[in-house]
Amino acid sequence: MFKITDAAAKQILDASKQSDAEGLALRVAAKALSDGHIEYGMGFDEPQESDVRIEHAGATVIIDPPSNDLLDEASMDFVEIEPGVERFIFLNPLDPHYIPPKKKKPAEK
């Protein structure tokens, strides 16, 4: 099942307020490219009856059935890519180009 982190949920809610989209869900879409890579898209939208609905920390994400298969094991986060640059990222083990994040080593004493 697709997962949303707390940071992503907060940013979804903030973005909906800033763009006059309060009350709308964030539609997340995925498409497999010819090289197997998965391309992602997002935008605020009205839910359709066939959509999969995921709610977390007050934020609602909707996914259409074709995209749901590509997003089934994925998670969406909102992170600082470099100082001062934040964006949504998708961690998707179904993407052949996926590289799992490195686990932080415990601080040495």
Backbone as a printed PyTorch tensor [residue, N CA C, xyz], in Angstrom:
tensor([[[  0.8280,  -1.1840,   0.0000],
         [  0.0000,   0.0000,   0.0000],
         [  0.8780,   1.2550,   0.0000]],

        [[  0.4750,   2.2460,  -0.7550],
         [  1.1660,   3.5260,  -0.8480],
         [  1.1540,   4.2040,   0.5160]],

        [[  2.2980,   4.7760,   0.8900],
         [  2.4200,   5.4370,   2.1960],
         [  2.8090,   6.8980,   2.0100]],

        [[  2.3610,   7.7120,   2.9560],
         [  2.6700,   9.1380,   2.9750],
         [  3.3390,   9.4340,   4.3050]],

        [[  4.4820,  10.0980,   4.2950],
         [  5.1400,  10.4470,   5.5550],
         [  4.4430,  11.6490,   6.1850]],

        [[  4.7380,  11.8800,   7.4570],
         [  4.1930,  13.0510,   8.1470],
         [  4.6090,  14.3430,   7.4430]],

        [[  5.8770,  14.4220,   7.0140],
         [  6.3750,  15.6210,   6.3380],
         [  5.6380,  15.8570,   5.0180]],

        [[  5.3650,  14.7840,   4.2710],
         [  4.6310,  14.9180,   3.0100],
         [  3.1980,  15.3610,   3.2730]],

        [[  2.5580,  14.7880,   4.2810],
         [  1.1810,  15.1650,   4.6080],
         [  1.1020,  16.6440,   4.9720]],

        [[  2.0450,  17.1150,   5.7730],
         [  2.0580,  18.5290,   6.1660],
         [  2.2140,  19.4140,   4.9400]],

        [[  3.1080,  19.0550,   4.0280],
         [  3.3310,  19.8670,   2.8370],
         [  2.1190,  19.8390,   1.9090]],

        [[  1.4440,  18.7020,   1.8080],
         [  0.2240,  18.6190,   0.9970],
         [ -0.8130,  19.5970,   1.5350]],

        [[ -1.0060,  19.5960,   2.8480],
         [ -1.9770,  20.5040,   3.4680],
         [ -1.5740,  21.9610,   3.2650]],

        [[ -0.2890,  22.2680,   3.4540],
         [  0.1930,  23.6320,   3.2460],
         [ -0.0020,  24.0700,   1.7970]],

        [[  0.3240,  23.1950,   0.8520],
         [  0.2030,  23.5290,  -0.5720],
         [ -1.2610,  23.7250,  -0.9730]],

        [[ -2.1600,  22.9430,  -0.3850],
         [ -3.5800,  23.1000,  -0.7240],
         [ -4.0950,  24.4570,  -0.2560]],

        [[ -3.6210,  24.9190,   0.8840],
         [ -4.0280,  26.2370,   1.3870],
         [ -3.4600,  27.3500,   0.5120]],

        [[ -2.2120,  27.2230,   0.1050],
         [ -1.5520,  28.2530,  -0.6910],
         [ -2.1220,  28.3570,  -2.1010]],

        [[ -2.6780,  27.2600,  -2.6200],
         [ -3.1510,  27.2640,  -4.0070],
         [ -4.6790,  27.2760,  -4.1130]],

        [[ -5.3500,  27.6630,  -3.0440],
         [ -6.8230,  27.6820,  -3.0240],
         [ -7.4160,  26.3300,  -3.4110]],

        [[ -6.7800,  25.2470,  -2.9960],
         [ -7.2600,  23.8970,  -3.3010],
         [ -7.7210,  23.1740,  -2.0340]],

        [[ -7.9880,  23.9390,  -0.9750],
         [ -8.4360,  23.3010,   0.2700],
         [ -9.6900,  22.4840,  -0.0100]],

        [[ -9.7240,  21.2900,   0.5730],
         [-10.8580,  20.3990,   0.3700],
         [-10.6620,  19.4340,  -0.7870]],

        [[ -9.6760,  19.6910,  -1.6410],
         [ -9.3810,  18.7700,  -2.7380],
         [ -8.3200,  17.7760,  -2.2850]],

        [[ -8.3080,  16.6390,  -2.9230],
         [ -7.2890,  15.6330,  -2.6450],
         [ -6.1160,  15.8390,  -3.5930]],

        [[ -4.9600,  15.3380,  -3.2040],
         [ -3.7970,  15.3730,  -4.0930],
         [ -3.8030,  14.0870,  -4.9090]],

        [[ -3.9350,  14.2340,  -6.2200],
         [ -3.8760,  13.0620,  -7.1000],
         [ -2.4150,  12.7790,  -7.4070]],

        [[ -1.9970,  11.5360,  -7.1840],
         [ -0.6550,  11.0790,  -7.5160],
         [ -0.7940,  10.0680,  -8.6410]],

        [[ -0.0350,  10.2680,  -9.6980],
         [ -0.0840,   9.3710, -10.8550],
         [  1.3140,   8.8380, -11.1280]],

        [[  1.3610,   7.6510, -11.7120],
         [  2.6360,   7.0340, -12.0760],
         [  2.4990,   6.3980, -13.4560]],

        [[  3.5840,   6.4720, -14.2200],
         [  3.5930,   5.8970, -15.5640],
         [  4.9390,   5.2290, -15.7810]],

        [[  4.9290,   4.0030, -16.2750],
         [  6.1680,   3.2950, -16.5920],
         [  6.6680,   3.7570, -17.9560]],

        [[  7.9290,   4.1720, -18.0140],
         [  8.5460,   4.5910, -19.2650],
         [  9.1670,   3.3810, -19.9680]],

        [[  9.6040,   3.5690, -21.1910],
         [ 10.1200,   2.4490, -21.9810],
         [ 11.3420,   1.7800, -21.3490]],

        [[ 12.1310,   2.5330, -20.5800],
         [ 13.3040,   1.9350, -19.9320],
         [ 12.9630,   1.3040, -18.5810]],

        [[ 11.6740,   1.2970, -18.2260],
         [ 11.2490,   0.7190, -16.9570],
         [ 11.1520,   1.7340, -15.8390]],

        [[ 11.8000,   2.8820, -16.0070],
         [ 11.7640,   3.9620, -15.0200],
         [ 10.3200,   4.4060, -14.8060]],

        [[  9.9850,   4.8060, -13.6070],
         [  8.6350,   5.2680, -13.3150],
         [  8.6490,   6.7860, -13.1840]],

        [[  7.7370,   7.4220, -13.9200],
         [  7.5800,   8.8750, -13.8900],
         [  6.3610,   9.1970, -13.0210]],

        [[  6.4600,  10.2540, -12.2120],
         [  5.4010,  10.6130, -11.2710],
         [  4.8360,  11.9770, -11.6000]],

        [[  3.5520,  12.1530, -11.3000],
         [  2.8910,  13.4380, -11.4580],
         [  1.9410,  13.6600, -10.2930]],

        [[  1.6740,  14.9290,  -9.9970],
         [  0.7870,  15.2670,  -8.8790],
         [ -0.0050,  16.5200,  -9.2170]],

        [[ -1.2060,  16.5910,  -8.6470],
         [ -2.0120,  17.7920,  -8.7780],
         [ -3.2800,  17.6300,  -7.9570]],

        [[ -3.8430,  18.7270,  -7.5100],
         [ -5.0650,  18.6560,  -6.7190],
         [ -6.2480,  18.3600,  -7.6340]],

        [[ -7.1670,  17.5130,  -7.1450],
         [ -8.2410,  17.0210,  -7.9950],
         [ -9.4070,  16.5370,  -7.1370]],

        [[-10.5470,  16.4030,  -7.7790],
         [-11.7210,  15.8010,  -7.1380],
         [-11.5920,  14.2790,  -7.2280]],

        [[-11.8840,  13.5660,  -6.1510],
         [-11.8320,  12.1010,  -6.1980],
         [-12.8880,  11.5330,  -7.1490]],

        [[-12.5260,  10.4510,  -7.8080],
         [-13.4540,   9.6890,  -8.6490],
         [-13.8170,   8.4030,  -7.9020]],

        [[-14.9090,   7.8130,  -8.2540],
         [-15.3750,   6.6190,  -7.5570],
         [-14.3610,   5.4790,  -7.6030]],

        [[-13.6370,   5.3640,  -8.7060],
         [-12.6840,   4.2540,  -8.8720],
         [-11.3270,   4.4980,  -8.2070]],

        [[-11.0930,   5.7100,  -7.7020],
         [ -9.8050,   6.0420,  -7.1050],
         [ -9.5460,   5.2800,  -5.8020]],

        [[ -8.2940,   4.9640,  -5.5780],
         [ -7.8460,   4.4760,  -4.2750],
         [ -7.6000,   5.7260,  -3.4390]],

        [[ -8.0560,   5.7040,  -2.2050],
         [ -7.9520,   6.8810,  -1.3280],
         [ -7.0710,   6.5320,  -0.1380]],

        [[ -6.0510,   7.3640,   0.1000],
         [ -5.1580,   7.1740,   1.2440],
         [ -5.2060,   8.4580,   2.0640]],

        [[ -5.4010,   8.3090,   3.3560],
         [ -5.4300,   9.4770,   4.2400],
         [ -4.3580,   9.3060,   5.3050]],

        [[ -3.6720,  10.4150,   5.5790],
         [ -2.6380,  10.3990,   6.6150],
         [ -2.4860,  11.8020,   7.1690]],

        [[ -2.5820,  11.9320,   8.4630],
         [ -2.3510,  13.1950,   9.1690],
         [ -3.1480,  14.3520,   8.5720]],

        [[ -4.3860,  14.0660,   8.1540],
         [ -5.2600,  15.1120,   7.6250],
         [ -5.1590,  15.3390,   6.1370]],

        [[ -4.1850,  14.7430,   5.4750],
         [ -4.0110,  14.8990,   4.0280],
         [ -4.6250,  13.6980,   3.3140]],

        [[ -5.2230,  13.9630,   2.1550],
         [ -5.8200,  12.8960,   1.3510],
         [ -5.1100,  12.8160,   0.0110]],

        [[ -4.6860,  11.6090,  -0.3410],
         [ -4.0830,  11.3410,  -1.6410],
         [ -4.9920,  10.3660,  -2.3660]],

        [[ -5.2200,  10.6220,  -3.6550],
         [ -6.0080,   9.7160,  -4.4780],
         [ -5.1410,   9.2010,  -5.6230]],

        [[ -5.3970,   7.9510,  -6.0000],
         [ -4.6110,   7.2860,  -7.0470],
         [ -5.5820,   6.5150,  -7.9230]],

        [[ -5.4680,   6.6720,  -9.2500],
         [ -6.3410,   5.9010, -10.1390],
         [ -5.8190,   4.4650, -10.2270]],

        [[ -6.6940,   3.5130, -10.5800],
         [ -6.2790,   2.0950, -10.5740],
         [ -5.0150,   1.7700, -11.3750]],

        [[ -4.8160,   2.2880, -12.6010],
         [ -3.5670,   1.9450, -13.3110],
         [ -2.3040,   2.4120, -12.5670]],

        [[ -2.3610,   3.5860, -11.9710],
         [ -1.2060,   4.0840, -11.2220],
         [ -1.0170,   3.3220,  -9.9210]],

        [[ -2.1120,   2.8450,  -9.3470],
         [ -2.0320,   2.1530,  -8.0630],
         [ -1.1070,   0.9390,  -8.1350]],

        [[ -1.1350,   0.2180,  -9.2420],
         [ -0.2510,  -0.9480,  -9.3840],
         [  1.2220,  -0.5450,  -9.3220]],

        [[  1.5670,   0.6010,  -9.9070],
         [  2.9610,   1.0710,  -9.9110],
         [  3.3710,   1.6970,  -8.5830]],

        [[  2.3870,   2.1010,  -7.7750],
         [  2.6710,   2.7840,  -6.5130],
         [  2.4310,   1.9000,  -5.2930]],

        [[  2.0730,   0.6500,  -5.5180],
         [  1.6400,  -0.2230,  -4.4340],
         [  2.6240,  -0.3110,  -3.2640]],

        [[  3.9050,  -0.3330,  -3.5320],
         [  4.9080,  -0.4820,  -2.4630],
         [  5.6790,   0.8150,  -2.2000]],

        [[  5.2350,   1.9070,  -2.8010],
         [  5.9630,   3.1720,  -2.7230],
         [  5.5690,   3.9910,  -1.5060]],

        [[  6.4460,   4.9390,  -1.1850],
         [  6.1200,   5.9450,  -0.1780],
         [  6.5340,   7.3070,  -0.7290]],

        [[  5.8130,   8.3270,  -0.2700],
         [  6.0790,   9.6940,  -0.6880],
         [  6.5390,  10.4730,   0.5330]],

        [[  7.6210,  11.2220,   0.3720],
         [  8.1630,  12.0090,   1.4630],
         [  8.4140,  13.4280,   0.9500]],

        [[  8.6090,  14.3420,   1.8610],
         [  8.9750,  15.7220,   1.5200],
         [ 10.2560,  16.0020,   2.2700]],

        [[ 11.3470,  16.2120,   1.5180],
         [ 12.6690,  16.3000,   2.1360],
         [ 13.4610,  17.4860,   1.6010]],

        [[ 14.4960,  17.8430,   2.3520],
         [ 15.4370,  18.8590,   1.8990],
         [ 16.4940,  18.1500,   1.0610]],

        [[ 16.4970,  18.4430,  -0.2380],
         [ 17.4260,  17.8200,  -1.1850],
         [ 18.8340,  18.3740,  -0.9960]],

        [[ 18.8960,  19.6780,  -0.8290],
         [ 20.1350,  20.3860,  -0.5270],
         [ 19.7220,  21.6010,   0.2920]],

        [[ 20.6430,  22.2780,   0.9220],
         [ 20.2500,  23.3920,   1.7810],
         [ 19.3190,  24.3840,   1.0650]],

        [[ 18.1340,  24.5630,   1.6410],
         [ 17.1620,  25.5040,   1.0990],
         [ 16.3070,  24.9890,  -0.0390]],

        [[ 16.5020,  23.7410,  -0.4720],
         [ 15.7350,  23.1730,  -1.5880],
         [ 14.9870,  21.9380,  -1.0800]],

        [[ 13.6640,  22.0750,  -0.9750],
         [ 12.8390,  20.9680,  -0.5090],
         [ 11.9150,  20.5280,  -1.6350]],

        [[ 11.6170,  19.2120,  -1.6720],
         [ 10.6700,  18.7130,  -2.6750],
         [ 10.1620,  17.3390,  -2.2760]],

        [[  9.0930,  16.9650,  -2.9610],
         [  8.5390,  15.6280,  -2.7720],
         [  9.4520,  14.6230,  -3.4560]],

        [[  9.6220,  13.4800,  -2.8290],
         [ 10.3450,  12.3700,  -3.4520],
         [  9.4990,  11.1100,  -3.3150]],

        [[  9.7230,  10.1760,  -4.2190],
         [  9.0470,   8.8910,  -4.1820],
         [ 10.0890,   7.8090,  -3.9710]],

        [[  9.8680,   6.9750,  -2.9890],
         [ 10.7240,   5.8200,  -2.7220],
         [  9.9200,   4.6030,  -3.1590]],

        [[ 10.3160,   4.0210,  -4.2880],
         [  9.4990,   2.9810,  -4.8890],
         [ 10.3460,   1.7710,  -5.2850]],

        [[ 10.2780,   0.7000,  -4.4910],
         [ 11.0570,  -0.4890,  -4.8320],
         [ 10.6170,  -1.1720,  -6.1200]],

        [[  9.4690,  -0.7890,  -6.6870],
         [  9.0370,  -1.3540,  -7.9650],
         [  9.7280,  -0.6750,  -9.1530]],

        [[ 10.3840,   0.4500,  -8.9110],
         [ 11.1100,   1.1660,  -9.9600],
         [ 12.4900,   0.5140, -10.0980]],

        [[ 12.8470,   0.0370, -11.2930],
         [ 14.1530,  -0.6160, -11.4530],
         [ 15.3340,   0.3010, -11.1620]],

        [[ 15.1180,   1.6000, -11.1420],
         [ 16.1860,   2.5570, -10.8530],
         [ 16.2040,   2.9700,  -9.3850]],

        [[ 15.3720,   2.3520,  -8.5830],
         [ 15.2630,   2.6890,  -7.1630],
         [ 16.5310,   2.2960,  -6.4070]],

        [[ 17.0170,   3.2150,  -5.6110],
         [ 18.1490,   2.9420,  -4.7260],
         [ 17.6630,   3.2440,  -3.3140]],

        [[ 17.5980,   2.2260,  -2.4550],
         [ 17.0970,   2.4790,  -1.1010],
         [ 17.9760,   3.4750,  -0.3650]],

        [[ 17.3550,   4.2840,   0.4970],
         [ 18.1650,   5.2300,   1.2680],
         [ 19.1130,   4.4980,   2.1980]],

        [[ 20.2680,   5.0860,   2.3950],
         [ 21.2440,   4.4840,   3.3090],
         [ 20.7870,   4.7170,   4.7340]],

        [[ 20.9270,   3.6980,   5.5460],
         [ 20.5680,   3.8300,   6.9560],
         [ 21.6730,   4.6170,   7.6500]],

        [[ 21.2400,   5.5190,   8.5290],
         [ 22.2240,   6.2950,   9.2810],
         [ 22.8920,   5.4100,  10.3020]],

        [[ 24.1900,   5.5480,  10.3930],
         [ 24.9370,   4.7850,  11.3950],
         [ 24.7530,   5.4460,  12.7370]],

        [[ 24.6510,   4.6480,  13.7920],
         [ 24.5230,   5.2630,  15.1150],
         [ 25.7690,   6.0940,  15.4250]],

        [[ 25.5410,   7.1820,  16.1050],
         [ 26.6600,   8.0530,  16.4730],
         [ 27.6060,   7.3080,  17.3920]],

        [[ 28.8800,   7.4420,  17.1140],
         [ 29.8770,   6.7570,  17.9520],
         [ 30.1140,   7.5680,  19.2160]],

        [[ 30.3870,   6.8610,  20.2830],
         [ 30.6220,   7.5250,  21.5760],
         [ 32.0750,   7.7850,  21.7930]]])
